[in-house]
């Protein structure tokens, strides 16, 4: 019987608490503040000041290990790109086309096109600005080898309308003293 009485007493207490909790809030509480009220001041920040985004980016960049180590790292990245790019069908087709040229001038032009395609593919796959700069330097080096600045092309008269001026050279003249020395030695 005691157990039934305890159960009944606890049920009554729970019901009383629940009925008291359902009372309405007093009218002084306003759930929707009016627009005319002055805005409350901004709350102070909860923690320390956070660094700028640029400072965070700089802190996560890898530090330089030295000039030689950076050069080796760029070289290793370049070799990986080269291995990926060499098997590209467009690059292989451009290389075969360049090697099939009949004349030197034609081969240089085709090789220039091949280097454009090759380095464009590698640059698209490059991830770091240092690697892109290294690729541009290598491309400029290859393009520079193809240029022949000391070779003057001779334009044909039918295209230009005027004959091309040909440089004249002066024959080498020996000095009079050298002639006498040789003559004296021969006598």
C-alpha positions as CSV (number, residue, x, y, z in Angstrom):
1,X,0.0,0.0,0.0
2,X,2.8,2.3,0.7
3,X,4.0,1.9,-2.9
4,X,0.6,2.8,-4.3
5,X,0.5,5.9,-2.1
6,X,4.0,7.0,-3.2
7,X,3.0,6.6,-6.9
8,X,-0.2,8.6,-6.4
9,X,1.7,11.3,-4.5
10,X,4.4,11.6,-7.2
11,X,1.7,11.7,-9.9
12,X,0.0,14.6,-8.2
13,X,3.2,16.5,-7.8
14,X,4.1,16.1,-11.4
15,X,0.6,17.3,-12.5
16,X,0.8,20.4,-10.3
17,X,4.2,21.3,-11.7
18,X,3.1,20.9,-15.2
19,X,0.0,23.1,-14.7
20,X,2.0,25.8,-13.1
21,X,4.5,25.8,-16.0
22,X,1.7,26.4,-18.6
23,X,0.9,29.9,-17.3
24,X,1.3,32.7,-19.8
25,X,4.3,35.1,-19.6
26,X,3.7,38.5,-18.0
27,X,2.7,41.2,-20.5
28,X,5.9,43.1,-19.9
29,X,7.9,40.6,-21.9
30,X,7.9,41.7,-25.6
31,X,8.9,38.9,-27.9
32,X,9.1,41.1,-31.0
33,X,11.0,44.3,-30.3
34,X,9.6,47.4,-32.1
35,X,11.7,49.0,-34.9
36,X,11.6,52.4,-33.1
37,X,13.7,51.3,-30.2
38,X,17.3,52.3,-30.1
39,X,19.6,49.5,-31.3
40,X,21.6,48.0,-28.5
41,X,25.4,48.5,-28.7
42,X,27.4,45.8,-30.3
43,X,28.6,43.2,-27.9
44,X,32.4,43.1,-27.3
45,X,34.2,40.3,-29.1
46,X,34.3,37.0,-27.3
47,X,38.0,36.2,-27.9
48,X,41.3,37.7,-29.0
49,X,41.5,39.6,-32.3
50,X,42.0,37.3,-35.3
51,X,44.7,38.0,-37.8
52,X,44.0,39.2,-41.3
53,X,43.4,36.6,-44.1
54,X,46.7,37.6,-45.8
55,X,48.6,36.9,-42.6
56,X,47.0,33.5,-42.3
57,X,47.9,32.7,-45.9
58,X,51.5,33.7,-45.3
59,X,51.8,31.6,-42.2
60,X,50.8,28.5,-44.1
61,X,53.1,29.0,-47.0
62,X,56.1,26.7,-46.9
63,X,59.3,28.4,-45.9
64,X,62.3,28.5,-48.2
65,X,65.0,25.9,-47.5
66,X,67.6,27.8,-49.6
67,X,68.3,28.7,-53.2
68,X,69.6,25.2,-54.1
69,X,66.9,23.3,-52.4
70,X,64.2,25.5,-54.0
71,X,65.8,24.9,-57.4
72,X,65.9,21.1,-56.8
73,X,62.2,21.2,-55.8
74,X,61.2,23.1,-58.9
75,X,63.3,20.6,-61.0
76,X,61.5,17.7,-59.4
77,X,58.1,19.2,-60.1
78,X,59.2,20.0,-63.7
79,X,60.2,16.3,-64.2
80,X,56.8,15.2,-62.9
81,X,55.1,17.6,-65.3
82,X,57.3,16.5,-68.2
83,X,56.5,12.8,-67.6
84,X,52.8,13.6,-67.6
85,X,52.9,15.8,-70.7
86,X,55.2,13.7,-72.9
87,X,52.5,11.1,-73.3
88,X,49.8,13.6,-74.4
89,X,48.6,12.7,-77.9
90,X,48.6,16.3,-79.1
91,X,52.2,16.8,-77.9
92,X,53.3,13.6,-79.6
93,X,51.6,14.5,-82.8
94,X,53.3,18.0,-82.8
95,X,56.7,16.4,-82.2
96,X,56.2,13.8,-85.0
97,X,55.1,16.6,-87.3
98,X,58.2,18.7,-86.5
99,X,60.5,15.8,-87.0
100,X,59.1,15.1,-90.5
101,X,60.1,18.5,-91.8
102,X,62.2,18.5,-95.0
103,X,64.1,21.8,-94.6
104,X,65.9,23.4,-91.7
105,X,63.6,26.5,-91.8
106,X,60.5,24.4,-91.9
107,X,61.8,22.3,-89.0
108,X,62.5,25.4,-86.9
109,X,59.0,26.7,-87.5
110,X,57.4,23.4,-86.7
111,X,59.6,23.0,-83.6
112,X,58.4,26.4,-82.5
113,X,54.8,25.2,-82.8
114,X,55.7,22.0,-80.9
115,X,57.3,24.0,-78.0
116,X,54.1,26.2,-77.9
117,X,51.9,23.1,-77.5
118,X,54.3,21.3,-75.1
119,X,54.8,24.2,-72.7
120,X,51.2,25.3,-72.8
121,X,50.2,21.8,-71.6
122,X,52.8,21.9,-68.9
123,X,51.8,25.4,-67.8
124,X,48.2,24.3,-67.5
125,X,49.2,21.5,-65.2
126,X,51.6,23.6,-63.1
127,X,50.5,24.4,-59.6
128,X,53.0,26.9,-58.3
129,X,54.0,30.3,-59.7
130,X,57.7,29.4,-59.3
131,X,57.1,26.4,-61.6
132,X,55.3,28.5,-64.1
133,X,58.2,30.9,-64.2
134,X,60.7,28.1,-64.7
135,X,58.6,26.7,-67.5
136,X,58.5,30.1,-69.2
137,X,62.3,30.4,-68.9
138,X,62.8,26.9,-70.4
139,X,60.3,27.8,-73.3
140,X,62.2,31.0,-74.0
141,X,65.5,29.0,-74.0
142,X,64.1,26.5,-76.5
143,X,62.6,29.2,-78.7
144,X,65.9,31.2,-78.5
145,X,67.8,28.2,-79.8
146,X,65.5,28.0,-82.9
147,X,66.1,31.6,-83.8
148,X,69.1,32.3,-86.0
149,X,69.7,36.0,-85.8
150,X,73.0,35.9,-87.8
151,X,71.5,34.2,-90.8
152,X,70.1,36.7,-93.3
153,X,67.3,35.4,-95.4
154,X,67.7,36.5,-99.0
155,X,64.4,37.7,-100.4
156,X,63.7,36.7,-103.9
157,X,63.4,39.6,-106.4
158,X,60.0,38.4,-107.7
159,X,58.4,39.0,-104.3
160,X,60.0,42.3,-103.4
161,X,60.3,43.9,-106.8
162,X,63.8,45.2,-106.1
163,X,67.0,43.3,-106.1
164,X,68.4,42.6,-102.7
165,X,71.6,44.4,-101.8
166,X,74.4,42.0,-101.5
167,X,77.2,42.9,-99.1
168,X,80.6,43.3,-100.7
169,X,83.7,42.3,-98.9
170,X,87.1,43.9,-99.4
171,X,89.9,41.5,-100.1
172,X,92.5,41.1,-97.5
173,X,95.7,42.9,-98.5
174,X,99.0,41.9,-97.0
175,X,101.2,44.7,-95.7
176,X,104.4,45.5,-97.7
177,X,106.6,44.6,-94.7
178,X,105.1,41.1,-94.5
179,X,105.9,40.5,-98.2
180,X,109.5,41.5,-97.7
181,X,109.9,39.2,-94.7
182,X,108.6,36.3,-96.6
183,X,110.7,37.0,-99.6
184,X,113.8,37.3,-97.4
185,X,113.1,34.0,-95.7
186,X,112.6,32.2,-99.0
187,X,115.9,33.4,-100.5
